[in-house]
Amino acid sequence: MNRYKNVFDNVKKRGEAAFIPFAVAGDPGPDAFVDVVAAYVKGGADVLEIGYPFSDPIADGPVNQRAAQRAIKAGFDHSAFFSAIKKIRAFTDIPIGLLAYANTISHLGNDDFCKKAAKAGVDSLLVADMPPEESGELMKSMRKHGLGRVFIVSEFTPDERMRDICRNVDSFVYVVSRPGITGIDTTLSASVKTTLARLKKVTDKPLAVGFGISTPEHVSEVVKAGADGVIVGSALVNEIEKAAVRGVDPAAVLRKKARSLKAATSFAQIHFGL
């Protein structure tokens, strides 16, 4: 959890928001996945969000669903996942957040999963289909093994529930930019600024916005709206898929896209057009 505090404190001092790229673990293959993450890091990632491949990821759109299927088809399992995280941790000390589904964790058991995740180098856990009210036993294991907690808030979350959710967060609050599933959007929801303003009245925890953020312009818009971090997923996973179809290494393209997205988190660029 200290890694998150350090990152959000440091980017704020630099006049930036945190850039948080997403990838599905094991996509397009176990070794290639580690190379993808390395490209993100070289491109300026401040935090990593890694999705554990699941057969029925209800919060994910078609791009991320296909990525999960590629990883599963390649035989990516618990052992391969923890091994990949250890390889990533060997070349970077930035926070690694894991996005998973409840069945993935229950397969090993809360305590065993959290122990192995923490030992491999994961910093936090977000279970997409498990709200705080259903997470009591899991949170006990997370606290025991030092895993940070992340939960989701949307524009439809009532103020009092926002407050309750934020009390259970100790890494960052995941703010969905619009209802529905992940995907590549051409425009952002006009509600983001209002949602962030409501959250700032009930918490001082870092607020990271995701879902549908696809371009540097989107990133700038979200940062201007008050986000402390910006999560970009499907737009990057789509580049991985295109490279896999062509049979080429996506690393160079991902580094370039990551740099442009990271540059857009600068307050100076947003306010002065630098």
C-alpha positions in Angstrom: 0.0 0.0 0.0 2.9 2.4 0.6 3.7 2.2 -3.1 0.3 3.8 -3.9 0.8 6.6 -1.4 4.3 7.3 -2.8 3.1 7.3 -6.4 0.1 9.5 -5.9 2.1 11.9 -3.7 4.9 12.1 -6.3 2.8 12.6 -9.4 0.9 15.4 -7.5 4.2 17.1 -6.7 5.2 16.9 -10.4 1.9 18.4 -11.5 0.5 15.2 -13.0 -2.1 12.5 -12.5 -1.1 8.8 -12.4 -1.2 6.9 -15.7 -2.6 3.4 -15.1 -2.5 1.1 -18.2 -4.3 -2.2 -18.1 -3.5 -5.6 -19.6 -5.0 -9.1 -19.2 -2.5 -11.4 -17.7 -1.2 -14.0 -20.1 -2.3 -12.1 -23.3 -1.2 -12.7 -26.0 1.0 -15.4 -24.3 2.8 -15.8 -20.9 6.2 -14.4 -22.1 4.7 -11.8 -24.4 2.5 -10.5 -21.6 5.6 -9.7 -19.5 7.0 -7.8 -22.5 3.7 -5.9 -22.8 4.0 -4.8 -19.2 7.6 -3.8 -19.7 6.5 -1.6 -22.6 4.0 0.1 -20.4 6.7 0.8 -17.8 9.1 2.2 -20.3 6.3 4.3 -21.7 5.8 6.0 -18.3 3.2 3.9 -16.4 2.9 5.0 -12.8 0.7 2.1 -11.7 -0.2 -1.2 -13.4 -3.6 -2.7 -13.5 -3.6 -6.4 -14.4 -6.7 -8.4 -15.2 -6.8 -12.1 -14.2 -8.2 -13.9 -17.2 -11.7 -15.3 -16.6 -14.1 -17.1 -18.8 -17.1 -14.9 -18.1 -15.8 -11.4 -17.2 -19.2 -9.6 -16.8 -17.6 -6.1 -16.3 -15.5 -6.3 -19.5 -16.4 -5.5 -23.1 -15.5 -7.6 -26.2 -11.9 -6.4 -26.5 -11.0 -7.6 -23.0 -13.1 -10.7 -23.2 -11.2 -11.8 -26.3 -7.9 -11.1 -24.4 -9.0 -13.3 -21.6 -10.0 -16.1 -24.0 -6.5 -15.9 -25.7 -4.8 -16.2 -22.3 -7.0 -19.1 -21.2 -6.5 -20.9 -24.5 -2.8 -20.5 -24.1 -3.1 -22.4 -20.8 -2.5 -19.5 -18.5 -3.4 -20.6 -14.9 -2.7 -19.6 -11.3 0.9 -20.9 -11.4 1.6 -19.0 -14.6 0.0 -15.9 -13.2 2.0 -15.7 -10.0 5.2 -16.5 -12.0 4.5 -13.6 -14.4 3.9 -11.2 -11.6 7.3 -12.1 -10.0 9.0 -11.5 -13.4 7.3 -8.1 -13.6 8.3 -7.2 -10.0 11.9 -8.0 -10.9 12.1 -5.0 -13.2 9.7 -2.4 -11.6 8.7 -1.3 -8.1 5.5 0.6 -9.2 2.2 -0.6 -7.7 0.5 -3.6 -9.3 -3.2 -3.7 -8.9 -5.1 -6.9 -9.7 -8.6 -7.0 -11.1 -10.2 -10.4 -10.7 -13.5 -12.1 -10.4 -14.8 -14.0 -7.3 -14.6 -17.5 -8.8 -10.9 -17.0 -9.6 -10.2 -16.4 -5.9 -12.5 -19.0 -4.5 -10.8 -21.6 -6.6 -7.7 -21.4 -4.4 -9.5 -20.0 -1.3 -9.2 -16.4 0.0 -6.2 -16.9 2.2 -4.2 -19.0 -0.2 -4.9 -16.6 -3.1 -4.1 -13.5 -1.1 -0.9 -15.0 0.3 0.4 -16.0 -3.1 -0.6 -12.7 -4.7 1.2 -10.7 -2.0 4.3 -12.9 -2.2 4.5 -12.5 -5.9 4.3 -8.7 -5.7 0.7 -7.7 -6.1 -0.2 -4.5 -4.1 -4.0 -4.4 -4.3 -7.0 -6.4 -5.3 -10.3 -5.3 -6.9 -12.9 -8.1 -7.3 -15.3 -6.8 -10.0 -18.3 -8.9 -9.0 -17.9 -8.6 -5.2 -19.1 -5.4 -3.5 -17.8 -4.4 0.0 -20.9 -5.9 1.7 -20.0 -9.4 0.3 -16.2 -9.0 0.9 -15.8 -9.4 4.6 -14.0 -12.7 4.6 -11.9 -11.8 1.7 -10.9 -8.5 3.2 -9.7 -10.3 6.3 -7.3 -12.3 4.2 -6.3 -9.1 2.3 -5.4 -7.3 5.5 -3.6 -10.4 6.8 -1.3 -10.5 3.8 -1.0 -6.8 3.2 -3.0 -6.4 0.0 -4.7 -3.1 -0.5 -8.4 -2.8 -1.2 -10.0 -1.2 -4.3 -13.7 -0.8 -4.9 -15.8 0.7 -7.7 -18.0 3.8 -7.6 -20.2 5.1 -10.4 -22.4 8.2 -11.1 -25.4 6.2 -9.8 -23.8 5.5 -6.3 -25.7 7.4 -3.6 -23.6 9.8 -1.5 -23.9 7.7 1.7 -22.9 4.5 -0.1 -19.9 6.4 -1.7 -18.8 7.3 1.9 -19.2 3.7 3.0 -17.3 2.3 0.0 -14.5 4.8 0.4 -14.1 3.8 4.1 -13.2 0.3 2.8 -10.7 1.6 0.3 -7.0 2.0 1.2 -5.3 2.1 -2.3 -7.5 4.2 -4.6 -11.2 4.5 -5.6 -12.0 3.1 -9.0 -14.4 5.5 -10.6 -16.2 4.2 -13.7 -16.6 7.0 -16.2 -20.0 5.8 -17.5 -22.4 2.9 -16.9 -21.9 -0.5 -18.6 -18.8 -2.5 -19.5 -15.3 -1.6 -20.5 -14.7 -0.6 -24.1 -13.3 2.0 -26.5 -15.4 5.2 -26.6 -15.1 8.2 -28.9 -16.5 10.6 -26.3 -16.5 10.7 -22.5 -19.6 10.9 -20.3 -20.4 14.4 -19.1 -21.1 13.0 -15.6 -17.4 12.4 -14.8 -16.8 15.8 -13.4 -19.9 15.7 -11.2 -19.1 12.2 -9.9 -15.6 13.3 -8.9 -16.8 16.4 -7.2 -19.3 14.3 -5.2 -16.5 11.9 -4.2 -14.2 14.7 -3.1 -16.8 15.8 -0.6 -16.8 12.4 1.2 -13.1 11.2 0.8 -9.6 12.3 0.3 -8.5 8.9 -1.1 -7.0 9.0 -4.6 -9.6 8.8 -7.4 -8.7 6.9 -10.6 -11.1 7.0 -13.5 -11.5 4.1 -16.0 -13.9 2.7 -18.6 -13.9 4.1 -22.2 -10.8 6.2 -21.9 -9.1 5.8 -25.2 -7.1 8.9 -26.3 -4.7 11.5 -24.9 -7.6 14.0 -25.2 -9.8 11.7 -23.0 -7.0 11.6 -20.4 -6.6 15.4 -20.4 -10.4 15.8 -20.0 -10.5 13.4 -17.0 -7.5 15.0 -15.3 -9.1 18.4 -15.8 -12.3 17.1 -14.2 -10.3 16.3 -11.1 -9.0 12.7 -11.4 -5.9 11.7 -9.5 -5.3 8.8 -11.9 -6.5 7.6 -15.3 -7.0 4.0 -16.2 -6.6 3.1 -19.9 -7.5 -0.5 -20.8 -9.4 -1.5 -24.0 -7.6 0.9 -26.3 -4.3 -0.7 -25.3 -5.5 -4.3 -25.3 -6.9 -3.6 -28.8 -3.4 -2.8 -30.0 -2.2 -6.1 -28.4 -4.9 -8.0 -30.3 -4.1 -6.3 -33.6 -0.4 -7.2 -33.2 -1.3 -10.8 -32.3 -3.4 -11.1 -35.4 -0.5 -9.8 -37.5 2.0 -12.0 -35.6 4.2 -9.0 -34.6 5.6 -7.7 -31.3 3.3 -5.0 -29.9 5.9 -3.5 -27.6 7.0 -0.6 -29.8 3.4 0.6 -30.5 2.5 0.2 -26.8 5.5 2.2 -25.6 4.6 5.0 -28.0 0.9 5.0 -27.0 1.8 4.9 -23.3 4.1 7.9 -23.7 1.4 10.0 -25.4 -1.2 9.0 -22.8 1.2 9.7 -19.9 2.1 13.1 -21.3 -1.6 14.0 -21.3 -1.7 13.6 -17.5 0.4 16.8 -17.1 -1.5 19.7 -15.6 0.8 22.1 -17.5 -0.2 20.5 -20.8 -3.9 20.7 -19.9 -3.9 24.3 -18.8 -1.2 25.9 -21.0 -1.1 23.6 -24.0 2.5 22.7 -23.5 
